[in-house]
């Protein structure tokens, strides 16, 4: 029975770790996704990270695959204005969602081998056809470098 308890403790440890904070690679993906989101033409306001959900991080000999969903909240700061530090979150505004899949190589400063990101209203990303396409794209990203 002792052998059975060990993997569970390991799993619980990993869950606690994820709750305490994301791994450096996950932080990097969050930063990249925010940059990607704000770089699109139609984004008039600054959005900030509201929550990171469903983070997956898998290693194989070719590198590390990271997938996560990032929910964003709109602030009262304009996107094109010089970055201000006291941006307030605007309640009851649309809260877009981004799905991101990144594959990093094994170097000391990991480089992006491949990536896929898709941002939109959460109900839009939940639509069946889009979900299927996202899943297929993410599978392809995970295969990069293999």
N, C-alpha and C positions, 0 to 999 in steps of 0.2 A: 504493500500500500504506500510505503514511503516514496517509491518511484513515481507513483501516480500523483502525489501531492506536488512534486517538484515542478513539472511543466505548468501547473495551475499557478503556482507562486510566480513563475516566470511571466506568465501572461498578465497577471495582476500587476506585476512590476512594470511591464510595458505600458499598460493602461494608465497607471499613475504617472509614468514619465511623460506620456503624451498630454495628459491633463496639465502637468506642470509647465509645459512649454514645448514648442515644436523643435525638431532637430534643425541644425544650421541649414541643411538643404531645403527643408520645408519653408524656413524663413525666406530663403533665397527665392523660392518659387512664388511666395506671397508677394515679395517686392517686385519680381518680374511681371507678375500678373497685373498688379496695380499700375505699373508703368505702361504695360500694353493697353490696359483699359483706358487710361487717361490720354494715350496717344491717338486714340480714335477720334476722328473729326467732330462727331456730334456731342461729345461729352462736355457740357458747359460748366459743370460744377466739380469740385474736388470730392471724391468719394474716399471713404476710409474703410479699412477692414473691420467688419463687424464680428464675423465668426469664421473659423476654419472647421470644416466638417469632413468626415470620412477620409481622413488622411491615411494613405497607404505608402509605405516605403519598403521596397524589396530590393535586395542585392543579388546579383549573379556575377559570374566572372567578368562580364563585359561592362559592369557598372551598376549604378543605383537608379531605380525607377521610383519616381515620386508622383503620386496622384492625390489631388485634393479638390474640395469644393470650397470656394471662398464666397461668403455673402458680404455684400458691401452696403454701406449706408451713406446717403448723400449728406454733404456738409453745406454750410452757407458760404463757403469760399469759392470764388470763380476759378476755373481750371487754368485760364491763361494768365491770371494775375500772379505776381511774384508770390511764392509760397508763404503763407502766413501760418503762424504756429497755433493761433487760437481759433481754429475752425471748429464751429459747433455742429453737431449732428442735427439735421433737420428731421424732426419726427414726422411720421405719416407720409414720408416721401417714398418713391419707388425704391425697392431694395434689390438691386440686380444681384445675380449669382454668376460666378465664373467657375468653369471646370477647367482644371489644368493638369496636364500630364507631361512630365519631363523625364528625360533619361540623361543621366550624368555619367561621364567616364570615370575611370578609377584613379585619375591623377591627383596629386596633392591638393591642387586647387581645381576642383572638378569642373570640366567643361561640359557644355550642353551638347549632347550628341543629336538629340531630336526633341521636338516639343510640339504640343498641340494645346491650344486654349480656345475656349468658347465662352463668351459672356452674353447674358441676356436676362430677361425677366425670368424668375424662377419657374413659373408655370410653362414658359416656352421651353426651358431646358428639360422639363419633365415630360414633354410630349414624346410619344413613343418613337417616332421616326428619328428625332433629333438624338434621343438617348441611344438608339442603336448606332447611329453614325458616330457619336462621341465614343462609345465603347469600342467600335472598330478602330477608330483613329488612335485611341489610347493603347490598344493591343499592338498596333504597328509601332508606336513610339517605344513601347517596352522591348520590342524585338531589336531595336537599333543597336548596332555594335556587336550583335551576337554572331 
